[in-house]
């Protein structure tokens, strides 16, 4: 057999082996994470907390989700809701909650002042003036949690060596097909990849869904103004905290967040922004990120092996491992949630994986992202600039 004839078989086998190997690592990481999460840390000490909730627009079920933060089993905490526009419909939801829970300290900040190109961080800067307590928790508006949330996510901060606590989260889609595809991106590729990195000791992951830190830590890094122009504000916050020689801890608490997409264009814009963010953070490894697209990589390997006339049991075993784990990743949420139609989204798997490959490829050829209806150019250092 000539070298040129053998090359497709070699590449095919290598692709199948990488796909199967990475799939097994994802499965192992999720299993270890679940075992760890089954016994979250507890502590009798619960210092007062200021909970900051930046809002923007009337998201689906916003009232119900914000209400879960008003029902915390925690002795003393304050909630600060912030909007930039006085006419923002989220303001009415915040006022409704303030009236419903008169015994809970709820502050509503309405301030359009812009401190940088990152509007969420500008909102947080405006809200921070109302924070009464040393312990700070920032949580996104689309998140909903259980009554043990505050106690769990703040517990690691009692260790003075810990500077920042963050969480993983599960995306819960609305009924639209585009929302289901978006949730699959988060639940079936992105977060398993985060847990693989965590399994190997990586502590650089920070999610804006939940960020907890002490006020003195925030002051030591220059406040929120230090990240007011960064696209990946959460990642940059983690970098600055680690620069103080403090640890970043991934809490065992699993936050749930609504994933709502109106159409394909909206889905593509969001995923392009997320992948463009990863590209900025890890430009060299981003080029190899396709190795984590397990099923497309396995299909490519199978086709190359078949083209070379290779139909061995090893080829099919490697492909079978990848396919079975891909299905397991898809069903690990639906089946545990008593989904009445467990096979309804099965046909979306190849669509989801194909879309992921397409958005990844496209992210190499644009530096422009859309965020909350505004366009920004993102430079090589992750700074957001208004288009000129």
VENKAVEN-V449207 format. One line per field, one symbol per residue. psi: psi as a letter, one per 30 degrees, with the letter a starting at -180 (. if undefined). burial: I if it has 9 or more other C-alpha atoms within 8 Angstrom, else O. A space follows every 50 residues. Layout:
BEGIN
psi = ???
burial = ???
END
This chain:
BEGIN
psi = kleeefeeeeeeeeeeeeeeeeeeeeeeeeeeeeeeffilklkfkilkkk jkjkljlilkheeeeeefffhkikejlkkjkklekfgkffeeeeeeeeef iffkjkkjkjjfkkfafjeeeeeeeeefffkflekkkkklfgkkllfgee eeffefffjffkfkkllllkkjlafkeeeeeeeeeeffeeeeeefeeeeg gkgfkkkfekkklleeeeefggafffgfgkeieeeeeeeeeffghllkkj kfkjkkkkjkkeaeeeeeeeeeeeeeeeeeeieefefgffffieeeeeee eeeeeefggjhleeeeeeeeeeeeeeeeeeffeeefghkfifgegeffee eeeeeeeeeeeeffgkgklkjhfkkkkkafggkkkkk.
burial = OOOOIIOIIIIIIIIIIIIIOIIIIIIOIIOOIOOIIOOIOOOOOIOIII IIIIIIOOOOOIIOIIIIIIOIOIOOIIIIIIIIOOOIOIIOIIIOIIOO OOOIOIIIIIIOOOIIIIIOIIIIIIIOOOIOIIIIIIIIIIIIIOIIII IIIIIIIOOOOIIIIIIIIIIIIIOIOIIIIIIIIIIIIIIIIIIIIIOO OOIOIIIIIIIIIIIOIIOOIOOIIOIIIIIOIIIIIIIIIIOOOIIIII IIIOIIIIIIIIOOOIIIIIIIIOIIIIIIOOIOOIOOOOIOIIIIIIII IIIIIIIIOIOOOOIIOIIOIIIOIIOOIIIOOIIOOOOOOIOOOOOOOO OIIIOIIOIIOIIOOOIOIIIOOOIIIIIOOIIIIOOO
END
